Amino acid sequence: MTPASSAGPSGAAPTAPALLLLELVSIARGLRVADAIAKRTPLATLAMGTMQPGNFLILAAGEVAEVEEALVAAEEHGSSGGRAGWSHVLLPGVAPQVIAAAAGHRASAAGDTLGVVETADAPSVLAAADAAVKEAPVELVTLRFGDGLGGRGYFLLTGELADIEAAVAAAQAAVSLSARRETAVIPRTDELLRQSLAAADELAPGLRLLNPAGAR
């Protein structure tokens, strides 16, 4: 299962102009921060869950001012263990493809070339994916972060070779050196691989959703 967030009655992925992902090393502190965020500001989406190796994720989406206020609440209530105990990414003007992929949408891997980007943590994979799809006309096939990945994140892109190369380079440039892991550009992707990516679910679960909250 891929990361999930609340969607409308039709089951369509939510859309929002800003996205915040927090990763905290303490589950207790994560729940305290999530409660503070929920009390501070209305959001289109608020999702939370555990991930390896015992960390806690909070995903918030909504209007830019609301999501920025959520980050303020996190800073106020999540600092008891110091900033070393948590990391985050805030994406105002986040690409719609990233919102959809974070909600679990999977696109077809129909392009000539496949791009793979792997990061060391969950916030970095969102920053990298947002940079990639804004850099070139590529399709975000899937984006995963959460359990089953040892705390890492990855996403797949499809498109023409030159576009994939540009998108992967932009993704790498968008994250710190310590957050970078391996990338791959696979031209003339085999048809069997494309079919497998389109049809198969991941072998391990993604973000384990505890409590989605709809708009208030």
C-alpha positions as CSV (number, residue, x, y, z in Angstrom):
1,M,0.0,0.0,0.0
2,T,1.3,3.5,-0.9
3,P,1.1,6.5,1.4
4,A,-2.5,7.7,1.9
5,S,-4.4,10.8,2.8
6,S,-8.0,11.8,3.0
7,A,-9.8,12.2,-0.3
8,G,-13.3,13.4,-1.3
9,P,-16.3,11.2,-1.7
10,S,-15.5,10.4,-5.3
11,G,-12.2,8.9,-4.2
12,A,-10.2,11.4,-6.3
13,A,-6.8,12.5,-4.8
14,P,-7.0,15.8,-2.9
15,T,-5.5,18.9,-4.4
16,A,-3.9,21.7,-2.4
17,P,-1.3,24.4,-3.1
18,A,1.0,23.5,-0.2
19,L,2.3,20.3,1.3
20,L,4.2,19.7,4.6
21,L,5.8,16.5,5.7
22,L,7.3,16.1,9.2
23,E,9.4,13.1,10.3
24,L,10.0,12.8,14.0
25,V,12.2,10.3,15.8
26,S,9.7,9.9,18.7
27,I,6.2,8.6,18.3
28,A,5.1,10.3,21.5
29,R,6.4,13.6,20.3
30,G,4.9,13.0,16.9
31,L,1.4,12.6,18.4
32,R,1.9,15.7,20.5
33,V,2.8,17.7,17.4
34,A,-0.1,16.2,15.4
35,D,-2.5,17.3,18.1
36,A,-1.0,20.8,18.2
37,I,-1.3,21.1,14.4
38,A,-4.9,19.9,14.4
39,K,-5.9,22.4,17.1
40,R,-4.0,25.3,15.4
41,T,-5.2,25.5,11.9
42,P,-7.8,24.0,9.5
43,L,-6.3,21.7,6.8
44,A,-7.6,20.0,3.7
45,T,-5.6,16.9,4.7
46,L,-4.0,15.7,7.9
47,A,-2.5,12.2,7.9
48,M,-0.1,10.5,10.3
49,G,1.5,7.2,10.8
50,T,4.5,5.2,12.0
51,M,7.5,4.2,9.9
52,Q,10.7,2.4,10.3
53,P,12.8,2.5,12.4
54,G,10.2,3.7,14.9
55,N,9.8,7.2,13.5
56,F,6.5,9.1,13.1
57,L,5.3,10.9,10.0
58,I,2.8,13.8,9.7
59,L,1.5,14.9,6.3
60,A,-0.4,18.1,6.1
61,A,-1.9,19.7,2.9
62,G,-4.0,22.9,2.4
63,E,-3.7,26.5,1.7
64,V,-0.2,28.0,2.0
65,A,-0.9,30.1,5.1
66,E,-2.6,27.2,6.8
67,V,0.3,24.8,6.1
68,E,2.8,27.4,7.2
69,E,0.9,27.8,10.5
70,A,1.1,24.0,10.9
71,L,4.8,24.2,10.7
72,V,4.9,26.9,13.3
73,A,2.8,24.7,15.6
74,A,5.3,21.8,15.0
75,E,8.2,24.0,15.8
76,E,6.6,25.1,19.1
77,H,5.6,21.7,20.3
78,G,8.2,19.5,18.7
79,S,11.4,21.1,20.0
80,S,11.6,19.3,23.4
81,G,14.2,17.0,22.0
82,G,15.9,19.6,19.8
83,R,15.7,20.1,16.1
84,A,18.0,17.1,15.6
85,G,15.0,15.0,16.5
86,W,12.9,15.9,13.5
87,S,13.1,17.0,9.9
88,H,10.6,18.4,7.5
89,V,9.9,19.7,4.0
90,L,7.4,22.5,3.2
91,L,6.4,22.8,-0.5
92,P,4.3,25.8,-1.3
93,G,3.1,25.6,-4.9
94,V,3.6,21.8,-4.8
95,A,3.1,20.1,-8.2
96,P,-0.3,18.4,-8.5
97,Q,1.4,15.1,-9.5
98,V,3.2,15.0,-6.1
99,I,-0.1,15.6,-4.2
100,A,-1.7,12.7,-6.2
101,A,1.2,10.4,-5.7
102,A,1.4,11.1,-2.0
103,A,-2.3,10.1,-1.8
104,G,-1.5,6.8,-3.4
105,H,-2.2,7.5,-7.1
106,R,-0.2,5.3,-9.5
107,A,0.3,6.4,-13.1
108,S,1.1,4.2,-16.2
109,A,4.8,3.6,-16.9
110,A,4.2,4.0,-20.6
111,G,7.2,6.2,-21.5
112,D,10.3,5.1,-23.3
113,T,12.6,5.7,-20.3
114,L,12.2,5.0,-16.6
115,G,13.8,7.1,-13.9
116,V,14.4,6.0,-10.4
117,V,15.3,8.3,-7.5
118,E,15.9,7.0,-4.0
119,T,16.4,9.2,-0.9
120,A,17.5,8.6,2.7
121,D,14.3,9.9,4.3
122,A,10.7,10.7,3.7
123,P,10.9,14.6,3.5
124,S,13.7,14.4,1.0
125,V,11.7,12.2,-1.4
126,L,8.9,14.7,-1.6
127,A,11.3,17.6,-2.3
128,A,13.1,15.6,-4.9
129,A,9.9,14.5,-6.6
130,D,8.5,18.1,-6.7
131,A,11.7,19.3,-8.3
132,A,11.8,16.5,-10.8
133,V,8.3,17.0,-12.2
134,K,8.7,20.8,-12.4
135,E,12.0,20.4,-14.3
136,A,10.8,18.4,-17.3
137,P,7.6,17.0,-18.9
138,V,7.7,13.6,-17.1
139,E,5.1,11.4,-15.5
140,L,5.4,10.5,-11.8
141,V,4.5,6.8,-11.8
142,T,4.6,6.2,-8.1
143,L,6.1,7.7,-4.9
144,R,6.7,5.7,-1.7
145,F,7.8,6.5,1.8
146,G,7.1,4.7,5.0
147,D,7.3,1.2,6.3
148,G,9.0,-1.5,4.3
149,L,11.7,0.8,3.1
150,G,13.9,1.1,6.2
151,G,13.1,4.8,6.5
152,R,14.0,5.6,2.9
153,G,11.8,6.9,0.1
154,Y,11.8,6.5,-3.7
155,F,9.8,7.5,-6.7
156,L,9.6,6.4,-10.4
157,L,9.4,8.7,-13.4
158,T,8.6,7.9,-17.0
159,G,9.1,9.9,-20.2
160,E,11.6,10.6,-22.9
161,L,15.3,10.0,-22.2
162,A,16.4,13.6,-22.2
163,D,13.5,14.6,-20.0
164,I,14.2,11.8,-17.5
165,E,17.9,12.7,-17.3
166,A,17.0,16.4,-16.6
167,A,14.3,15.4,-14.0
168,V,16.6,13.0,-12.2
169,A,19.4,15.7,-12.1
170,A,16.9,18.2,-10.7
171,A,15.8,15.8,-8.1
172,Q,19.3,15.2,-6.9
173,A,20.0,18.9,-6.7
174,A,16.9,19.5,-4.6
175,V,18.1,17.5,-1.6
176,S,21.2,17.5,0.6
177,L,24.2,15.3,-0.1
178,S,23.4,13.3,3.1
179,A,19.9,12.6,1.8
180,R,20.9,11.3,-1.6
181,R,20.9,7.7,-2.4
182,E,21.1,5.9,-5.8
183,T,19.4,6.9,-9.0
184,A,18.9,5.1,-12.2
185,V,18.0,6.1,-15.8
186,I,16.7,3.1,-17.8
187,P,16.3,3.8,-21.5
188,R,14.1,1.6,-23.7
189,T,12.4,0.1,-20.6
190,D,11.4,-3.5,-21.2
191,E,7.7,-4.0,-21.8
192,L,7.5,-6.7,-19.1
193,L,8.9,-4.3,-16.6
194,R,6.5,-1.6,-17.6
195,Q,3.6,-4.0,-17.3
196,S,4.8,-5.1,-13.9
197,L,5.1,-1.5,-12.6
198,A,1.6,-0.7,-13.8
199,A,-0.2,-3.8,-12.4
200,A,1.6,-4.9,-9.3
201,D,1.3,-3.4,-5.8
202,E,4.4,-3.0,-3.7
203,L,5.5,-6.1,-1.8
204,A,5.7,-4.2,1.5
205,P,3.2,-1.8,3.0
206,G,3.8,2.0,2.8
207,L,2.8,4.6,5.3
208,R,0.5,3.1,7.9
209,L,-2.3,5.6,8.2
210,L,-3.6,6.1,11.8
211,N,-6.1,8.8,11.5
212,P,-7.0,10.9,8.4
213,A,-8.8,14.1,9.1
214,G,-11.0,15.8,6.5
215,A,-11.4,19.5,5.9
216,R,-13.0,21.5,8.7
